[in-house]
Amino acid sequence: MDINQNKKLPFNFSDFTVGKPLHSVGIDLTVSEKKASGWCALQCNSASTSKLFTNKELINQTILANPAVISIDSPLSLPFGRLSVFDNDPGRAAFGITRACERIMSKRGIRSYPPLIKSMQQLTLRGIELAQIFRSFGYQVIESFPGAAQDVLGMPRKQTDLPQLISSLQQFGLKGDFINGLLSHDEIDAITAALVGHFFTDNKYEAIGTTEEGYLIIPNCKT
């Protein structure tokens, strides 16, 4: 894999502040415990990944890693006014199925899924519950979206060109077994989610959303 084929990225690992405790866990969460979620511990620029199924596995592995921040690729809140993720919510007609962060990203040309369409409801519920558990243990938890981060960082999304995405992460300055191209696409997105955690820790991020709904974190390469 020739990393020199990549266009120059707007930011790379050497641009982070020297001395910052860059230790993040990224989780590319799946809708069900029956399907593996991607998990990554990113210590400085070294990525270690796993495929984990149950919430218990995700919680135990993350606690062992003891990160400064946990970055979850899943909606972690409901649209303001909604009481549940399901279609029988009495507020569905009035408050809809999207949040401010999705609408803002859409205006910027960043594609994302509404958190409360039928196929996303269980994922959103699982993400909210998992974030609450981590926060109850005292961990800092942020919502991330690898596709948006990849757009901002000038990397292709996994659906577009997974090998080139892997090459871009290597060009960014990250190291790990992912370079061999043998990991699942969920693990690759977990690496990107963890990388968003680094941007958050180093205060090089933009928070998109509202106070009522919470915020989606994306990299800010201009700070």
Residue frames relative to the residue before (quaternion, step in Angstrom):
aa qw qx qy qz dx dy dz
M 1.0000 0.0000 0.0000 0.0000 0.00 0.00 0.00
D 0.2260 -0.8075 0.5369 0.0927 3.56 -0.57 1.16
I 0.2555 -0.7971 0.5272 0.1461 3.57 -0.26 1.23
N 0.5671 0.6089 -0.3923 0.3921 3.60 1.15 -0.30
Q 0.5554 0.5950 -0.3967 0.4245 3.57 1.25 -0.19
N 0.5596 0.6156 -0.3886 0.3960 3.59 1.19 -0.38
K 0.4515 -0.6168 0.5536 0.3305 3.52 -1.20 0.53
K 0.6182 -0.5574 0.3940 0.3897 3.57 -1.17 0.48
L 0.3641 -0.7355 0.5337 0.2040 3.55 -0.85 0.99
P 0.5435 -0.6518 0.4163 0.3263 3.63 -1.05 0.64
F 0.7754 0.1328 -0.0472 0.6155 3.58 1.29 -0.28
N 0.0192 0.7868 -0.6160 -0.0321 3.59 -1.10 0.54
F 0.7687 -0.4175 0.2224 0.4305 3.53 -1.29 0.27
S 0.6384 0.5534 -0.3341 0.4178 3.60 1.01 -0.72
D 0.6178 0.5592 -0.3453 0.4317 3.60 1.25 -0.28
F 0.5085 0.6184 -0.4429 0.4035 3.61 1.22 -0.08
T 0.5946 -0.5874 0.4183 0.3555 3.56 -1.19 0.57
V 0.4550 -0.6852 0.4987 0.2734 3.57 -0.81 1.01
G 0.7970 0.3122 -0.2358 0.4602 3.55 -0.94 0.92
K 0.5017 0.6353 -0.4399 0.3888 3.59 1.25 -0.11
P 0.4394 -0.6963 0.4941 0.2794 3.63 -0.99 0.78
L 0.0095 -0.8400 0.5413 -0.0356 3.57 0.36 1.26
H 0.3032 0.7207 -0.5521 0.2896 3.53 -0.02 1.34
S 0.1167 0.8219 -0.5350 0.1568 3.56 -0.12 1.32
V 0.2106 -0.7107 0.6462 0.1817 3.50 -1.33 0.43
G 0.1256 -0.7779 0.6126 0.0614 3.55 -0.97 0.92
I 0.0963 -0.7913 0.6031 0.0279 3.56 -0.97 0.89
D 0.1609 -0.7418 0.6453 0.0864 3.56 -0.77 1.09
L 0.1693 -0.8601 0.4773 0.0615 3.52 0.21 1.37
T 0.2581 -0.7421 0.5987 0.1556 3.54 -1.12 0.75
V 0.6760 -0.5445 0.3300 0.3710 3.54 -1.25 0.45
S 0.8143 0.1773 -0.0425 0.5510 3.58 1.08 -0.70
E 0.5473 -0.6080 0.4691 0.3327 3.54 -1.21 0.54
K 0.5714 0.5930 -0.3793 0.4218 3.59 1.25 -0.18
K 0.7230 0.3404 -0.2177 0.5604 3.59 1.27 -0.31
A 0.5148 -0.6807 0.4286 0.2965 3.57 -0.86 0.96
S 0.2757 -0.7104 0.6257 0.1665 3.51 -1.15 0.81
G 0.4409 -0.6567 0.5328 0.3006 3.57 -1.17 0.54
W 0.0579 -0.7910 0.6090 -0.0079 3.57 -0.98 0.91
C 0.0203 0.8046 -0.5923 0.0384 3.58 -0.94 0.88
A 0.1638 -0.7132 0.6716 0.1159 3.52 -1.12 0.83
L 0.0798 -0.8015 0.5927 0.0028 3.56 -0.61 1.17
Q 0.0474 -0.7969 0.6008 -0.0412 3.55 -0.27 1.36
C 0.7736 -0.1182 -0.0059 0.6225 3.56 -0.26 1.33
N 0.7744 -0.3138 0.2108 0.5073 3.64 -0.50 -1.05
S 0.5540 0.6090 -0.3854 0.4167 3.58 1.26 0.31
A 0.1611 -0.8182 0.5503 0.0422 3.57 -0.57 1.22
S 0.0399 -0.7631 0.6451 0.0013 3.54 -0.98 0.98
T 0.0783 -0.8471 0.5256 -0.0067 3.59 -0.60 1.09
S 0.0698 -0.7618 0.6419 0.0532 3.52 -1.37 0.38
K 0.3102 -0.6705 0.6224 0.2584 3.51 -1.39 0.16
L 0.0117 -0.8201 0.5682 -0.0665 3.56 -0.50 1.23
F 0.3643 -0.7789 0.4813 0.1703 3.56 -0.99 0.85
T 0.8224 0.2808 -0.1371 0.4755 3.58 0.47 -1.16
N 0.6338 -0.5061 0.4157 0.4115 3.54 -1.28 0.33
K 0.6149 0.5560 -0.3457 0.4397 3.57 1.04 -0.78
E 0.6532 0.4998 -0.3146 0.4739 3.60 0.96 -0.84
L 0.6601 0.5093 -0.3106 0.4565 3.59 0.91 -0.89
I 0.6705 0.4959 -0.2979 0.4645 3.56 0.94 -0.87
N 0.6879 0.4907 -0.2963 0.4452 3.59 0.80 -0.97
Q 0.6686 0.4995 -0.3020 0.4607 3.59 0.92 -0.91
T 0.6666 0.5026 -0.3027 0.4598 3.57 1.01 -0.81
I 0.6368 0.5160 -0.3303 0.4681 3.58 0.98 -0.78
L 0.6221 0.5339 -0.3354 0.4642 3.59 1.02 -0.73
A 0.6746 0.4859 -0.2895 0.4743 3.58 1.03 -0.80
N 0.1286 -0.8451 0.5058 0.1162 3.60 1.20 -0.63
P 0.1064 0.8454 -0.5165 0.0846 3.61 0.69 1.06
A 0.5783 -0.5552 0.4639 0.3770 3.54 -1.33 0.23
V 0.7956 0.0175 0.0143 0.6055 3.58 1.13 -0.64
I 0.2322 -0.7402 0.6159 0.1372 3.56 -1.18 0.70
S 0.1230 -0.8051 0.5800 0.0123 3.54 -0.66 1.17
I 0.0939 -0.8340 0.5436 -0.0072 3.58 -0.44 1.26
D 0.2844 -0.7340 0.5971 0.1545 3.54 -0.87 1.03
S 0.5329 0.5289 -0.4742 0.4598 3.53 0.07 1.42
P 0.5307 -0.5639 0.4924 0.3974 3.59 -1.11 0.44
L 0.1628 -0.8111 0.5585 0.0608 3.56 -0.90 0.94
S 0.7532 0.2582 -0.1931 0.5733 3.58 1.23 0.35
L 0.4646 -0.6568 0.5219 0.2833 3.54 -1.35 0.27
P 0.6006 -0.4977 0.4506 0.4341 3.59 -1.22 0.26
F 0.5833 -0.6027 0.4096 0.3587 3.58 -0.97 0.85
G 0.7578 0.3283 -0.2732 0.4932 3.58 -0.80 1.05
R 0.6160 0.5312 -0.3541 0.4615 3.58 1.18 -0.43
L 0.2962 -0.7660 0.5502 0.1508 3.55 -1.15 0.74
S 0.7938 0.0747 -0.0366 0.6024 3.57 1.19 -0.47
V 0.5960 -0.5837 0.4193 0.3581 3.56 -1.30 0.24
F 0.6536 0.5950 -0.2948 0.3633 3.57 1.17 -0.53
D 0.6463 -0.5727 0.3620 0.3511 3.54 -1.24 0.57
N 0.6556 0.5145 -0.3253 0.4468 3.61 1.15 -0.41
D 0.3496 0.7173 -0.5082 0.3240 3.57 1.28 0.24
P 0.4591 -0.7096 0.4554 0.2799 3.63 -0.72 0.98
G 0.6857 0.4852 -0.2889 0.4591 3.59 1.21 -0.38
R 0.3764 0.7688 -0.4660 0.2238 3.59 1.25 0.00
A 0.6898 0.4867 -0.2919 0.4495 3.59 0.83 -0.96
A 0.7183 0.4618 -0.2550 0.4537 3.57 0.93 -0.88
F 0.8159 0.3049 -0.1207 0.4763 3.58 0.90 -0.92
G 0.4523 -0.7555 0.4003 0.2536 3.57 1.29 -0.04
I 0.5446 -0.6344 0.4677 0.2867 3.52 -1.38 -0.25
T 0.6921 0.4232 -0.2849 0.5106 3.60 1.26 0.13
R 0.3635 -0.7113 0.5627 0.2128 3.53 -1.30 0.43
A 0.7066 -0.4430 0.3305 0.4418 3.55 -1.29 0.15
C 0.6443 0.5428 -0.3469 0.4123 3.62 0.92 -0.81
E 0.6509 0.5006 -0.3288 0.4664 3.61 0.99 -0.74
R 0.6578 0.5085 -0.3136 0.4587 3.58 1.01 -0.80
I 0.6367 0.5175 -0.3260 0.4695 3.58 1.03 -0.76
M 0.6646 0.4971 -0.3090 0.4644 3.58 0.90 -0.90
S 0.6230 0.5505 -0.3408 0.4390 3.58 1.00 -0.80
K 0.6519 0.5099 -0.3106 0.4675 3.59 0.99 -0.81
R 0.6882 0.4534 -0.2734 0.4960 3.59 1.18 -0.53
G 0.5479 -0.6339 0.3875 0.3845 3.58 1.27 0.00
I 0.5085 0.6205 -0.4309 0.4132 3.59 1.24 0.38
R 0.3049 -0.7865 0.5151 0.1521 3.56 -0.49 1.21
S 0.1292 0.7642 -0.6257 0.0882 3.55 -1.06 0.84
Y 0.4820 -0.6551 0.4980 0.3009 3.55 -1.29 0.31
P 0.5033 -0.6023 0.5071 0.3559 3.61 -1.06 0.63
P 0.4962 -0.7101 0.4080 0.2883 3.60 -0.79 0.94
L 0.7750 0.3479 -0.1905 0.4919 3.59 1.15 -0.43
I 0.3173 0.6639 -0.5913 0.3300 3.57 1.00 0.72
K 0.7224 -0.4847 0.2674 0.4143 3.54 -1.18 0.62
S 0.7221 0.4692 -0.2615 0.4359 3.58 0.82 -1.01
M 0.7051 0.4567 -0.2562 0.4781 3.61 1.24 -0.35
Q 0.4800 0.7214 -0.4248 0.2622 3.59 1.17 -0.37
Q 0.6997 0.4586 -0.2795 0.4712 3.59 0.82 -0.94
L 0.6122 0.5388 -0.3475 0.4628 3.59 1.09 -0.68
T 0.6591 0.5053 -0.3066 0.4650 3.57 0.90 -0.92
L 0.6474 0.5103 -0.3163 0.4695 3.57 0.97 -0.85
R 0.6650 0.4974 -0.3047 0.4665 3.59 0.91 -0.87
G 0.6521 0.5256 -0.3137 0.4473 3.58 0.96 -0.85
I 0.6497 0.5151 -0.3112 0.4645 3.57 0.95 -0.91
E 0.6836 0.4900 -0.2917 0.4556 3.58 0.87 -0.94
L 0.6632 0.5009 -0.3117 0.4605 3.59 0.96 -0.84
A 0.6380 0.5222 -0.3269 0.4620 3.58 0.98 -0.81
Q 0.6352 0.5312 -0.3275 0.4550 3.59 1.00 -0.81
I 0.6428 0.5200 -0.3219 0.4613 3.59 1.00 -0.80
F 0.6679 0.4929 -0.3062 0.4660 3.58 0.85 -0.95
R 0.6683 0.4992 -0.3093 0.4566 3.59 0.92 -0.87
S 0.6178 0.5426 -0.3504 0.4485 3.59 1.09 -0.64
F 0.6644 0.4669 -0.2933 0.5045 3.58 1.24 -0.44
G 0.6077 -0.6052 0.3325 0.3923 3.58 1.27 0.08
Y 0.5014 0.6630 -0.4271 0.3558 3.61 1.23 0.17
Q 0.4418 -0.6329 0.5671 0.2874 3.52 -1.25 0.61
V 0.0439 -0.8064 0.5895 -0.0184 3.60 -0.71 1.10
I 0.0464 -0.7879 0.6137 0.0197 3.55 -0.94 0.89
E 0.4055 -0.6670 0.5615 0.2745 3.54 -1.27 0.44
S 0.0209 -0.7906 0.6120 -0.0034 3.56 -0.91 0.91
F 0.1607 -0.7407 0.6413 0.1199 3.53 -1.35 0.24
P 0.3614 -0.7793 0.4626 0.2191 3.62 -0.13 1.24
G 0.6161 0.5572 -0.3585 0.4259 3.60 0.99 -0.74
A 0.6643 0.4868 -0.2984 0.4823 3.58 0.96 -0.86
A 0.6459 0.5170 -0.3202 0.4615 3.60 0.95 -0.86
Q 0.6548 0.5097 -0.3095 0.4645 3.57 0.96 -0.85
D 0.6183 0.5305 -0.3439 0.4670 3.59 1.03 -0.74
V 0.6796 0.4973 -0.2878 0.4560 3.58 0.86 -0.99
L 0.7379 0.4255 -0.2232 0.4740 3.59 0.98 -0.87
G 0.5117 -0.6757 0.4099 0.3370 3.59 1.23 0.10
M 0.4958 0.6289 -0.4366 0.4100 3.56 1.16 0.66
P 0.4887 -0.6381 0.4850 0.3447 3.61 -1.07 0.53
R 0.4783 -0.6196 0.5227 0.3378 3.56 -1.20 0.44
K 0.6652 -0.5355 0.3439 0.3906 3.54 -1.23 0.51
Q 0.6387 0.5361 -0.3373 0.4369 3.59 1.05 -0.69
T 0.6727 0.5109 -0.2837 0.4538 3.56 1.16 -0.66
D 0.7784 -0.1862 0.1850 0.5702 3.58 0.79 -1.02
L 0.2001 -0.8250 0.5188 0.1009 3.59 0.16 1.29
P 0.6520 0.4997 -0.3477 0.4520 3.68 0.82 -0.79
Q 0.6739 0.4832 -0.3076 0.4667 3.60 0.96 -0.78
L 0.5894 0.5471 -0.3634 0.4704 3.59 1.13 -0.59
I 0.6391 0.5128 -0.3174 0.4772 3.59 0.94 -0.86
S 0.6532 0.5111 -0.3039 0.4687 3.56 0.97 -0.88
S 0.6493 0.5219 -0.3158 0.4542 3.60 1.01 -0.80
L 0.6353 0.5131 -0.3310 0.4727 3.59 1.01 -0.75
Q 0.6295 0.5108 -0.3249 0.4870 3.56 1.09 -0.71
Q 0.6528 0.5072 -0.3134 0.4674 3.57 0.95 -0.85
F 0.5914 0.5769 -0.3568 0.4361 3.57 1.12 -0.67
G 0.5702 -0.6017 0.3707 0.4189 3.56 1.18 -0.63
L 0.4940 0.6594 -0.4340 0.3644 3.56 1.26 0.22
K 0.1997 -0.7743 0.5937 0.0903 3.55 -1.20 0.65
G 0.4052 0.7080 -0.5222 0.2487 3.56 -1.22 0.47
D 0.7268 -0.4448 0.3052 0.4252 3.54 -1.30 0.06
F 0.5140 0.6608 -0.4202 0.3500 3.59 1.17 -0.38
I 0.5547 0.6305 -0.3838 0.3841 3.59 1.18 -0.56
N 0.6469 0.5347 -0.3172 0.4415 3.59 1.12 -0.61
G 0.4360 -0.7376 0.4283 0.2871 3.58 1.28 -0.12
L 0.5225 0.6655 -0.3917 0.3615 3.57 1.20 0.43
L 0.5668 0.6184 -0.3801 0.3896 3.60 1.26 -0.03
S 0.5704 -0.5706 0.4601 0.3708 3.56 -1.27 0.37
H 0.6067 -0.5590 0.4068 0.3924 3.57 -1.20 0.44
D 0.5877 0.5626 -0.3765 0.4432 3.62 1.16 -0.48
E 0.6458 0.5022 -0.3216 0.4768 3.60 1.03 -0.71
I 0.6265 0.5276 -0.3403 0.4619 3.59 1.04 -0.71
D 0.6695 0.4666 -0.3076 0.4893 3.60 0.96 -0.79
A 0.5923 0.5489 -0.3705 0.4590 3.60 1.12 -0.52
I 0.6050 0.5348 -0.3497 0.4750 3.60 1.09 -0.68
T 0.6602 0.4960 -0.3088 0.4719 3.58 0.92 -0.89
A 0.6294 0.5266 -0.3378 0.4609 3.60 0.98 -0.80
A 0.6534 0.5006 -0.3095 0.4762 3.59 0.96 -0.85
L 0.6233 0.5402 -0.3379 0.4532 3.58 1.05 -0.75
V 0.5974 0.5386 -0.3546 0.4767 3.59 1.08 -0.66
G 0.6023 0.5575 -0.3456 0.4549 3.58 1.10 -0.68
H 0.6263 0.5266 -0.3326 0.4688 3.60 1.06 -0.71
F 0.6419 0.5106 -0.3241 0.4715 3.58 0.95 -0.85
F 0.6400 0.5238 -0.3196 0.4625 3.57 1.03 -0.80
T 0.6644 0.5113 -0.3014 0.4542 3.59 0.87 -0.95
D 0.7357 0.4116 -0.2183 0.4917 3.57 1.01 -0.85
N 0.4547 -0.7163 0.4242 0.3166 3.59 1.30 0.24
K 0.5067 0.5931 -0.4461 0.4387 3.55 1.09 0.77
Y 0.4924 0.6520 -0.4158 0.3994 3.54 0.67 1.12
E 0.2587 -0.7027 0.6310 0.2030 3.50 -1.40 0.24
A 0.2387 -0.7589 0.5925 0.1267 3.55 -0.94 0.94
I 0.1098 -0.8126 0.5723 0.0128 3.57 -0.54 1.21
G 0.5750 0.5778 -0.4293 0.3887 3.57 -0.72 1.04
T 0.4754 -0.6339 0.5146 0.3277 3.54 -1.19 -0.65
T 0.6605 -0.4999 0.3809 0.4108 3.54 -1.29 0.33
E 0.6747 0.5162 -0.2959 0.4368 3.57 0.97 -0.89
E 0.7724 0.3619 -0.1788 0.4904 3.58 0.97 -0.85
G 0.4818 -0.6262 0.4695 0.3941 3.57 1.17 -0.44
Y 0.4501 -0.7209 0.4895 0.1956 3.53 -1.32 0.15
L 0.3122 -0.6798 0.6333 0.1981 3.50 -1.27 0.66
I 0.2715 -0.7857 0.5409 0.1282 3.58 -0.81 1.02
I 0.0116 0.7737 -0.6332 0.0184 3.56 -0.95 0.95
P 0.5997 -0.5693 0.4069 0.3881 3.62 -1.13 0.46
N 0.1392 -0.7380 0.6512 0.1094 3.53 -1.24 0.58
C 0.1990 -0.8299 0.5157 0.0756 3.55 -0.25 1.28
K 0.6135 0.5880 -0.3355 0.4067 3.61 1.26 -0.06
T 0.6292 0.5482 -0.3518 0.4242 3.60 1.21 -0.22
